[in-house]
Amino acid sequence: MPLRFSARAALACLALAGSVPRALAETASWYGSGHRTANGERFAPDGLTAAHRTLPFGTRVRVTYGARSVVVRINDRGPFIAGRAIDLSRGAARAIGLSGVGRVHLAILG
């Protein structure tokens, strides 16, 4: 006999399995200088990359600021200032209109 799940139960199972992006409200900043990132890549200030303390290198994160969003790839470690969760490259910050420090929503895409 086939199993039947409600849409809510199926979504809950996916969320528990980590397949659904989790949206988190966090504080972000940006940086535009450096030579090498923590994973050994040359830093590209105008690229769509970011630094995070714990997410694995290569993780893609959707960053939303107001009505604008950008998908960045984690390739560095940081930020090293208390209260901040992610440091965006200058290019990623420009893409969403972040000019300093701001509250953003992060969705981990994988």
N, C-alpha and C positions, 0 to 999 in steps of 0.2 A: 504494500500500500504506500503511495507516495506521501512524503511529508509535506505539510502545508505550513508556511510561515506568513505571518502578517508582514507588511512592509516595515512596520516599526521594529519588529523582532529581527528582521534581516538587517536593517540598518544598525541596530544595536550590536549584532554579531560582527559586522564589518568594523564598527568603531572599536570594539574590544580587540579585534585582530590587528588594528593599526592601519587599516586600508582606507579609512576616511580621513581627509586632512583635518587636523585639529586647529581651530582658530584661537589664537592667544593675543590678548592686548598687552603690548610691551612698549618700552621706551627704546627708541632708535636714535642713532647719530650717524655721521658719515666721516670718512677719512679719504684723503687724496694723495698721500705720499707714502713712500716705502719702496724697497727694492725687491724683496722676495716675500712671498706669503709663507705661512707656516707649513703648507704642503709642498713647498719648493718651487712653485710657479713664480714667474716674474709678475710683479704687481702691475695691473692695468687699471689706472685710475678711472678711465671712462668705460670700463667693462661693467657687466651686470653680475657682480660678485659681492660677497659679504663675509664678515668675520663673526663667529659665534663661539662661545666657550666650550660647548659640549657636543653639538651636532656633528656627525661624521662628515669628513670632507666629501664633497660631491652631492650632498643633500640639497635638493631644490626646495626653496621656500618662496611662497607668494607673500609679498609685503604690500599691504594696502594702507594708504595714507589719504584720508578724505575719500574722494571718489576715484582716485588713481591707484593702480597697482602695477607691480613689476615682479617677475620671477627671477630670483637670484640663485646663484650656486655658492655654497659654503666652501671657501678655499683658504680661510685664515682663522686664527684664534683671536679672541677679544670679544667685546670691548673690555678694557681694563679700568673702567671708571664705574664705581658702584651705582647701581640703579639702572644701568643700561643693559639691554639684552642682546642687541645686534648692532654691528657697525657696517653700514652700507658703503660700497665704493661710491666715489663722486658721481659716476655715471648712473648708478641705480638711484641715488638720492635725487638727482636732477630729473630722472624719468617720472618720479612721483611728486615732485615739487617740494621735497624736504630740504630746507635751507640751513637747518641747525639741528636741534634736538626736538623730537616729536614723538607723540604716541601713535603707534602703528598697530595693525593687526597682522599677525603672522600665521600662515597656514603651511604646515609641513607637507610637502607633496611627495617626498621620498627621494 
